[in-house]
């Protein structure tokens, strides 16, 4: 079982940046991708970004060019650098690995 803990969320003005972190512990399988999802109020959870073991990255169209996912396998950390934030990025952001989810971290983008 993998235990995931997200951090780094908060309140930020539109156009500013935030960097989320996900600390993983337990049976980490470095051969499997890590991903970020988010869920806005009264909306289904949606995929944001994925990073594969080889470093290949994939992004939802809504965040492409603004967000960057990275991974430190030695430290079992995954990051999500979020730039040029918009109010529609407001959501709880979750880290995901295989079948495990973190508890989420709230990101609020508001003036």
FIVEX-235931 format. One record per atom (N, C-alpha, C): x negated, y, z negated; residue number from 1; atom name; chain; residue in one letter. Coordinates in Angstrom, 3 decimals, always signed. Layout:
        c1        c2        c3  seq  atom  mol  type
         X         Y         Z  NUM    CA    A     A
...
END
This chain:
        c1        c2        c3  seq  atom  mol  type
    -0.845    -1.193    +0.000    1     N    A     X
    +0.000    +0.000    +0.000    1    CA    A     X
    -0.878    +1.240    +0.000    1     C    A     X
    -0.540    +2.185    +0.871    2     N    A     X
    -1.292    +3.421    +0.980    2    CA    A     X
    -0.553    +4.528    +0.232    2     C    A     X
    -1.301    +5.286    -0.528    3     N    A     X
    -0.729    +6.424    -1.260    3    CA    A     X
    -1.219    +7.708    -0.595    3     C    A     X
    -0.273    +8.554    -0.211    4     N    A     X
    -0.595    +9.785    +0.500    4    CA    A     X
    -0.125   +10.986    -0.308    4     C    A     X
    -0.997   +11.986    -0.437    5     N    A     X
    -0.649   +13.193    -1.182    5    CA    A     X
    -0.986   +14.416    -0.335    5     C    A     X
    +0.043   +15.184    +0.004    6     N    A     X
    -0.149   +16.397    +0.780    6    CA    A     X
    -0.358   +17.604    -0.128    6     C    A     X
    -1.042   +18.599    +0.387    7     N    A     X
    -1.235   +19.857    -0.329    7    CA    A     X
    -1.498   +20.969    +0.678    7     C    A     X
    -1.437   +22.208    +0.190    8     N    A     X
    -1.774   +23.343    +1.040    8    CA    A     X
    -0.602   +24.150    +1.541    8     C    A     X
    +0.612   +23.712    +1.243    9     N    A     X
    +1.778   +24.466    +1.688    9    CA    A     X
    +1.941   +25.762    +0.912    9     C    A     X
    +2.888   +26.581    +1.356   10     N    A     X
    +3.141   +27.832    +0.673   10    CA    A     X
    +3.973   +28.765    +1.508   10     C    A     X
    +4.053   +30.013    +1.042   11     N    A     X
    +4.794   +31.060    +1.739   11    CA    A     X
    +3.796   +31.916    +2.523   11     C    A     X
    +4.082   +32.118    +3.794   12     N    A     X
    +3.165   +32.882    +4.640   12    CA    A     X
    +3.973   +33.730    +5.614   12     C    A     X
    +3.416   +34.862    +5.999   13     N    A     X
    +4.095   +35.737    +6.952   13    CA    A     X
    +3.942   +35.212    +8.378   13     C    A     X
    +4.879   +35.535    +9.247   14     N    A     X
    +4.741   +35.130   +10.650   14    CA    A     X
    +3.425   +35.619   +11.241   14     C    A     X
    +2.813   +34.764   +12.047   15     N    A     X
    +1.548   +35.100   +12.676   15    CA    A     X
    +0.320   +34.705   +11.880   15     C    A     X
    +0.530   +34.370   +10.609   16     N    A     X
    -0.600   +33.978    +9.769   16    CA    A     X
    -0.866   +32.470    +9.880   16     C    A     X
    -1.847   +32.004    +9.092   17     N    A     X
    -2.287   +30.613    +9.172   17    CA    A     X
    -2.192   +29.909    +7.824   17     C    A     X
    -2.093   +28.594    +7.903   18     N    A     X
    -2.170   +27.719    +6.727   18    CA    A     X
    -2.883   +26.453    +7.142   18     C    A     X
    -3.561   +25.821    +6.185   19     N    A     X
    -4.183   +24.531    +6.457   19    CA    A     X
    -3.673   +23.522    +5.436   19     C    A     X
    -3.028   +22.476    +5.929   20     N    A     X
    -2.522   +21.408    +5.081   20    CA    A     X
    -3.557   +20.294    +4.986   20     C    A     X
    -3.554   +19.641    +3.831   21     N    A     X
    -4.432   +18.505    +3.621   21    CA    A     X
    -3.601   +17.303    +3.195   21     C    A     X
    -4.084   +16.130    +3.554   22     N    A     X
    -3.457   +14.878    +3.120   22    CA    A     X
    -4.567   +13.966    +2.616   22     C    A     X
    -4.496   +13.637    +1.336   23     N    A     X
    -5.466   +12.732    +0.733   23    CA    A     X
    -4.874   +11.336    +0.682   23     C    A     X
    -5.580   +10.377    +1.257   24     N    A     X
    -5.094    +9.001    +1.334   24    CA    A     X
    -5.905    +8.091    +0.428   24     C    A     X
    -5.229    +7.199    -0.246   25     N    A     X
    -5.907    +6.211    -1.085   25    CA    A     X
    -5.187    +4.877    -0.957   25     C    A     X
    -5.890    +3.818    -1.272   26     N    A     X
    -5.291    +2.494    -1.156   26    CA    A     X
    -5.809    +1.777    +0.070   26     C    A     X
    -4.971    +0.996    +0.707   27     N    A     X
    -5.386    +0.157    +1.841   27    CA    A     X
    -5.330    +0.950    +3.139   27     C    A     X
    -6.301    +1.878    +3.269   28     N    A     X
    -6.370    +2.684    +4.477   28    CA    A     X
    -6.896    +1.847    +5.630   28     C    A     X
    -6.211    +1.883    +6.729   29     N    A     X
    -6.656    +1.181    +7.926   29    CA    A     X
    -7.142    +2.244    +8.908   29     C    A     X
    -8.469    +2.380    +8.968   30     N    A     X
    -9.041    +3.441    +9.809   30    CA    A     X
    -8.779    +3.197   +11.289   30     C    A     X
    -8.335    +2.013   +11.627   31     N    A     X
    -8.023    +1.725   +13.014   31    CA    A     X
    -6.657    +2.223   +13.446   31     C    A     X
    -5.874    +2.689   +12.503   32     N    A     X
    -4.536    +3.173   +12.798   32    CA    A     X
    -4.514    +4.698   +12.759   32     C    A     X
    -3.625    +5.265   +13.529   33     N    A     X
    -3.547    +6.722   +13.557   33    CA    A     X
    -2.946    +7.286   +12.271   33     C    A     X
    -3.222    +8.563   +12.065   34     N    A     X
    -2.589    +9.345   +11.009   34    CA    A     X
    -1.743   +10.401   +11.703   34     C    A     X
    -0.664   +10.786   +11.043   35     N    A     X
    +0.246   +11.726   +11.689   35    CA    A     X
    +0.849   +12.690   +10.677   35     C    A     X
    +1.303   +13.805   +11.195   36     N    A     X
    +2.085   +14.777   +10.425   36    CA    A     X
    +3.487   +14.850   +11.028   36     C    A     X
    +4.461   +14.906   +10.134   37     N    A     X
    +5.844   +15.129   +10.506   37    CA    A     X
    +6.349   +16.323    +9.695   37     C    A     X
    +7.503   +16.829   +10.067   38     N    A     X
    +8.119   +17.886    +9.275   38    CA    A     X
    +9.635   +17.747    +9.323   38     C    A     X
   +10.262   +18.310    +8.293   39     N    A     X
   +11.719   +18.278    +8.220   39    CA    A     X
   +12.221   +19.613    +7.709   39     C    A     X
   +12.954   +20.302    +8.564   40     N    A     X
   +13.575   +21.566    +8.190   40    CA    A     X
   +14.927   +21.272    +7.540   40     C    A     X
   +15.464   +22.231    +6.772   41     N    A     X
   +16.758   +22.013    +6.113   41    CA    A     X
   +17.846   +21.620    +7.106   41     C    A     X
   +18.569   +20.575    +6.768   42     N    A     X
   +19.705   +20.099    +7.554   42    CA    A     X
   +19.319   +19.661    +8.960   42     C    A     X
   +18.067   +19.293    +9.150   43     N    A     X
   +17.611   +18.786   +10.440   43    CA    A     X
   +16.891   +17.464   +10.232   43     C    A     X
   +16.855   +16.603   +11.237   44     N    A     X
   +16.134   +15.340   +11.087   44    CA    A     X
   +14.625   +15.571   +11.044   44     C    A     X
   +13.940   +14.609   +10.469   45     N    A     X
   +12.484   +14.681   +10.429   45    CA    A     X
   +11.952   +14.566   +11.857   45     C    A     X
   +10.959   +15.398   +12.182   46     N    A     X
   +10.405   +15.383   +13.532   46    CA    A     X
    +8.896   +15.235   +13.493   46     C    A     X
    +8.387   +14.579   +14.517   47     N    A     X
    +6.959   +14.381   +14.646   47    CA    A     X
    +6.283   +15.684   +15.049   47     C    A     X
    +5.090   +15.934   +14.471   48     N    A     X
    +4.347   +17.158   +14.746   48    CA    A     X
    +3.042   +16.858   +15.489   48     C    A     X
    +2.244   +15.944   +14.930   49     N    A     X
    +0.932   +15.688   +15.520   49    CA    A     X
    +0.414   +14.330   +15.063   49     C    A     X
    -0.442   +13.741   +15.885   50     N    A     X
    -1.074   +12.459   +15.589   50    CA    A     X
    -2.544   +12.528   +15.942   50     C    A     X
    -3.361   +11.867   +15.125   51     N    A     X
    -4.775   +11.701   +15.460   51    CA    A     X
    -5.107   +10.218   +15.397   51     C    A     X
    -5.660    +9.714   +16.488   52     N    A     X
    -6.033    +8.303   +16.574   52    CA    A     X
    -7.426    +8.103   +15.996   52     C    A     X
    -7.795    +6.839   +15.811   53     N    A     X
    -9.079    +6.523   +15.212   53    CA    A     X
   -10.229    +7.092   +16.030   53     C    A     X
   -10.114    +7.099   +17.311   54     N    A     X
   -11.175    +7.611   +18.176   54    CA    A     X
   -11.215    +9.122   +18.265   54     C    A     X
   -10.302    +9.776   +17.570   55     N    A     X
   -10.280   +11.237   +17.576   55    CA    A     X
    -9.319   +11.852   +18.569   55     C    A     X
    -8.665   +11.020   +19.376   56     N    A     X
    -7.681   +11.566   +20.305   56    CA    A     X
    -6.520   +12.181   +19.523   56     C    A     X
    -6.062   +13.325   +19.995   57     N    A     X
    -4.990   +14.032   +19.306   57    CA    A     X
    -3.807   +14.251   +20.241   57     C    A     X
    -2.639   +14.284   +19.625   58     N    A     X
    -1.389   +14.464   +20.360   58    CA    A     X
    -0.519   +15.423   +19.565   58     C    A     X
    +0.214   +16.280   +20.277   59     N    A     X
    +1.010   +17.309   +19.618   59    CA    A     X
    +2.399   +17.413   +20.223   59     C    A     X
    +3.344   +17.758   +19.362   60     N    A     X
    +4.669   +18.104   +19.861   60    CA    A     X
    +4.559   +19.403   +20.662   60     C    A     X
    +5.398   +19.539   +21.665   61     N    A     X
    +5.344   +20.731   +22.507   61    CA    A     X
    +5.521   +22.014   +21.692   61     C    A     X
    +6.315   +21.934   +20.638   62     N    A     X
    +6.623   +23.121   +19.845   62    CA    A     X
    +5.419   +23.674   +19.089   62     C    A     X
    +4.380   +22.862   +18.905   63     N    A     X
    +3.209   +23.311   +18.136   63    CA    A     X
    +1.927   +23.290   +18.955   63     C    A     X
    +1.993   +22.794   +20.173   64     N    A     X
    +0.804   +22.669   +21.000   64    CA    A     X
    +0.165   +24.040   +21.214   64     C    A     X
    -1.143   +24.102   +21.015   65     N    A     X
    -1.867   +25.360   +21.158   65    CA    A     X
    -1.928   +26.189   +19.885   65     C    A     X
    -1.133   +25.828   +18.894   66     N    A     X
    -1.122   +26.586   +17.629   66    CA    A     X
    -1.605   +25.739   +16.455   66     C    A     X
    -1.336   +24.441   +16.488   67     N    A     X
    -1.713   +23.539   +15.408   67    CA    A     X
    -2.856   +22.643   +15.857   67     C    A     X
    -3.670   +22.235   +14.886   68     N    A     X
    -4.767   +21.309   +15.177   68    CA    A     X
    -4.867   +20.288   +14.057   68     C    A     X
    -4.836   +19.014   +14.422   69     N    A     X
    -4.963   +17.924   +13.448   69    CA    A     X
    -6.393   +17.414   +13.486   69     C    A     X
    -6.929   +17.108   +12.315   70     N    A     X
    -8.279   +16.562   +12.223   70    CA    A     X
    -8.310   +15.523   +11.111   70     C    A     X
    -9.414   +14.776   +11.080   71     N    A     X
    -9.478   +13.619   +10.192   71    CA    A     X
   -10.898   +13.424    +9.702   71     C    A     X
   -11.032   +13.121    +8.431   72     N    A     X
   -12.312   +12.762    +7.831   72    CA    A     X
   -12.164   +11.356    +7.289   72     C    A     X
   -12.598   +10.364    +8.061   73     N    A     X
   -12.393    +8.974    +7.667   73    CA    A     X
   -13.175    +8.603    +6.406   73     C    A     X
   -14.360    +9.165    +6.253   74     N    A     X
   -15.183    +8.823    +5.082   74    CA    A     X
   -14.507    +9.267    +3.795   74     C    A     X
   -13.847   +10.418    +3.849   75     N    A     X
   -13.189   +10.954    +2.656   75    CA    A     X
   -11.702   +10.630    +2.620   75     C    A     X
   -11.217    +9.896    +3.626   76     N    A     X
    -9.793    +9.558    +3.711   76    CA    A     X
    -8.911   +10.803    +3.628   76     C    A     X
    -9.277   +11.797    +4.430   77     N    A     X
    -8.526   +13.043    +4.473   77    CA    A     X
    -8.039   +13.323    +5.894   77     C    A     X
    -6.864   +13.904    +5.967   78     N    A     X
    -6.307   +14.369    +7.233   78    CA    A     X
    -5.869   +15.818    +7.026   78     C    A     X
    -6.126   +16.643    +8.026   79     N    A     X
    -5.808   +18.059    +7.919   79    CA    A     X
    -4.871   +18.484    +9.042   79     C    A     X
    -4.144   +19.546    +8.780   80     N    A     X
    -3.340   +20.171    +9.824   80    CA    A     X
    -3.560   +21.670    +9.725   80     C    A     X
    -4.337   +22.207   +10.653   81     N    A     X
    -4.560   +23.637   +10.732   81    CA    A     X
    -3.421   +24.250   +11.527   81     C    A     X
    -2.707   +25.181   +10.908   82     N    A     X
    -1.544   +25.784   +11.542   82    CA    A     X
    -1.804   +27.278   +11.727   82     C    A     X
    -1.881   +27.710   +12.958   83     N    A     X
    -2.114   +29.121   +13.290   83    CA    A     X
    -0.883   +29.712   +13.976   83     C    A     X
    -0.846   +31.023   +13.995   84     N    A     X
    +0.264   +31.734   +14.658   84    CA    A     X
    +1.611   +31.185   +14.217   84     C    A     X
    +1.773   +31.054   +12.930   85     N    A     X
    +2.994   +30.448   +12.390   85    CA    A     X
    +4.226   +31.281   +12.714   85     C    A     X
    +5.320   +30.569   +12.915   86     N    A     X
    +6.605   +31.184   +13.249   86    CA    A     X
    +7.640   +30.789   +12.197   86     C    A     X
    +8.694   +31.580   +12.047   87     N    A     X
    +9.736   +31.207   +11.086   87    CA    A     X
   +10.306   +29.810   +11.352   87     C    A     X
   +10.360   +29.393   +12.597   88     N    A     X
   +10.891   +28.064   +12.904   88    CA    A     X
    +9.953   +26.930   +12.512   88     C    A     X
    +8.757   +27.260   +12.052   89     N    A     X
    +7.854   +26.240   +11.512   89    CA    A     X
    +8.173   +25.922   +10.054   89     C    A     X
    +9.081   +26.666    +9.467   90     N    A     X
    +9.476   +26.427    +8.080   90    CA    A     X
   +10.052   +25.032    +7.926   90     C    A     X
    +9.454   +24.255    +7.019   91     N    A     X
    +9.873   +22.857    +6.821   91    CA    A     X
    +9.049   +22.252    +5.698   91     C    A     X
    +9.454   +21.072    +5.298   92     N    A     X
    +8.604   +20.243    +4.448   92    CA    A     X
    +7.758   +19.387    +5.382   92     C    A     X
    +6.446   +19.426    +5.167   93     N    A     X
    +5.517   +18.708    +6.035   93    CA    A     X
    +5.053   +17.428    +5.331   93     C    A     X
    +5.096   +16.327    +6.080   94     N    A     X
    +4.775   +15.010    +5.535   94    CA    A     X
    +3.608   +14.379    +6.295   94     C    A     X
    +2.788   +13.701    +5.536   95     N    A     X
    +1.700   +12.902    +6.092   95    CA    A     X
    +2.208   +11.464    +6.253   95     C    A     X
    +1.754   +10.801    +7.300   96     N    A     X
    +2.236    +9.446    +7.583   96    CA    A     X
    +1.088    +8.561    +8.066   96     C    A     X
    +1.039    +7.336    +7.516   97     N    A     X
    +0.055    +6.338    +7.939   97    CA    A     X
    +0.721    +4.976    +7.902   97     C    A     X
    +0.818    +4.335    +9.036   98     N    A     X
    +1.498    +3.056    +9.194   98    CA    A     X
    +2.923    +3.161    +8.661   98     C    A     X
    +3.224    +2.569    +7.507   99     N    A     X
    +4.589    +2.639    +6.966   99    CA    A     X
    +4.680    +3.536    +5.748   99     C    A     X
    +3.612    +4.243    +5.402  100     N    A     X
    +3.589    +5.056    +4.188  100    CA    A     X
    +3.821    +6.529    +4.489  100     C    A     X
    +4.509    +7.178    +3.548  101     N    A     X
    +4.779    +8.611    +3.620  101    CA    A     X
    +4.328    +9.275    +2.324  101     C    A     X
    +3.878   +10.528    +2.454  102     N    A     X
    +3.621   +11.310    +1.267  102    CA    A     X
    +4.897   +11.934    +0.748  102     C    A     X
    +4.770   +12.735    -0.314  103     N    A     X
    +5.941   +13.374    -0.918  103    CA    A     X
    +6.304   +14.678    -0.221  103     C    A     X
    +5.404   +15.172    +0.597  104     N    A     X
    +5.655   +16.382    +1.369  104    CA    A     X
    +5.156   +17.634    +0.685  104     C    A     X
    +4.905   +18.658    +1.500  105     N    A     X
    +4.517   +19.975    +1.001  105    CA    A     X
    +5.316   +21.022    +1.771  105     C    A     X
    +5.869   +21.984    +1.029  106     N    A     X
    +6.759   +22.967    +1.630  106    CA    A     X
    +5.957   +24.070    +2.314  106     C    A     X
    +6.322   +24.371    +3.544  107     N    A     X
    +5.766   +25.512    +4.281  107    CA    A     X
    +6.920   +26.450    +4.614  107     C    A     X
    +6.798   +27.682    +4.179  108     N    A     X
    +7.822   +28.683    +4.463  108    CA    A     X
    +7.179   +29.859    +5.183  108     C    A     X
    +7.703   +30.165    +6.358  109     N    A     X
    +7.182   +31.278    +7.154  109    CA    A     X
    +8.252   +32.368    +7.191  109     C    A     X
    +7.960   +33.461    +6.506  110     N    A     X
    +8.955   +34.520    +6.377  110    CA    A     X
    +8.264   +35.843    +6.118  110     C    A     X
    +8.880   +36.903    +6.647  111     N    A     X
    +8.355   +38.235    +6.391  111    CA    A     X
    +8.786   +38.718    +5.008  111     C    A     X
END
